[in-house]
Amino acid sequence: MEEIRGEIPVTAVDLVASTIETNTENNGYFSIFQYDFIQELSLVCSTKKQFNSSVLDSLKQNKMFEKLEDIYIPNASEENFFKNAKWSPDGTCILTSTNDNVLRIFDLPRNALETADELDLNPVLACHAGETIYDCCWYPMMSSQDPDTCCFLLSSREHPIHLWDAYTGKVRCSYTIIDHRDEIVGPNALSFNLDGSKIYCGYKNMIKIFDLHRPGRDGQDCKTTPSRKSREGQKGIISCLAFNPDRSGLYAAGSYSQTIGLYDESNNELCCILQGTENESIGDIIQVQFSRDGKYLFSSSRKDDYIRCWDIRNTGEILYKLERSGNTNQRLSFDLDITGSFLVTGSLDGKMIVYDLINLNPKGHPRKVLDMLAHDDAISATSIHSTFPLIVSCSGQRKFKSIDADILEKGQNQNNISDNSLKIWRAKGNYAWCYYGAEGEVVIHPATNIEDEENTTTKENNPEDQGTINYGDGTNSLEADIAMIEEQDVNANTVSDNLSDNYIMSYVRFI
């Protein structure tokens, strides 16, 4: 197999069409899942105790090397905990990174939405990075139906950036960053732009941009600060990157120097800097993510118990903070659902927390709609499926043996509970037929699930009905329901603008 394969098609793809079931025969009606987080999540599948072992034992189990005795592994005795987990753009598989410096791909079981029993999750592909993994990301146009698009990027310490094939587990090509001392630099942050044509890499005082189709050393250097001694610009290690989904050309770069820079993609110039105040520090930024409408930016920091929401339209101020237990140096990743209505995050105490970003409390802050114990250890990452009501979470953390004499005499250990696992959860709820309003907002059609309340009990008792659209008693088609409602609207001289607030799902403008 050749190292460099043919060019990946980078034609712009309508994300709405790829993630939402569209009905072209009914004037653009499509279905969106409405989550009901009042009910607890049900566990679909997990790795169980498969990774509750040391790094050395895990490498032996996967048979990554022929002779492990001849290889020096610095962290061989450490636990093989999960660091990150990300759904693929088409939702068919999960990309994970673990403490043994191996990227693994787990396929979504075909009967994940139908079975009531817990299934086993086993990796179908494993790629060893060679050194500590900094970051990884999927190609945004990835589709399992097109093998050429099935690839992901990997960044590791003192190694070039590798583009891996998700089918063969081989390196397609590499992108190398060389510093002023002629040494290879592994970027701390990786991200594709929205159309997948360019690769953005963040490291100390620099953002380097590669053309996806031109591997090697050639790339555009964008300094975040004029010089080391300069106080202008954004200083420090760029630790995370995110692009605004409204296609305005704006992208955010978080830094370990406790700042967030907003840049213009057209010229890569710094637009503004978001930072804390004298009274409140925002900590070392480890993740940034835009809201679906592009008006807000969410950020999280290490050794910090809050996820902050920034207003990037005019003020650049913090609107509110979402609480979670996160006093650790480890990355605890959060995610937003496809509509931007819910934010899901893990915590240091193993709880999965969901906030409703649309239905606010009297203070104008998001409501906490779910707070459940999902793991027996810190939840390092959570990710929401783009189409199905599934949430993936992974857990584990680095543990150190206590040197306290009193504790050693009693034979106790502060961190004696380990849960290094990957789990897929199924959320409760119903599908709703929607359409786009005059301003691009998503509006739920009145014909949607008229008898949902009566059918809730039936759905809970019949797991096979989960993940299907409810048409009431099953005798009336969607076309008949919509035609009936539209006829009533015409007779009453009403328009869709006067629909009840119950039919407004969110004021989120899709891409």
Disulfide bonds with the S-S distance in Angstrom:
none
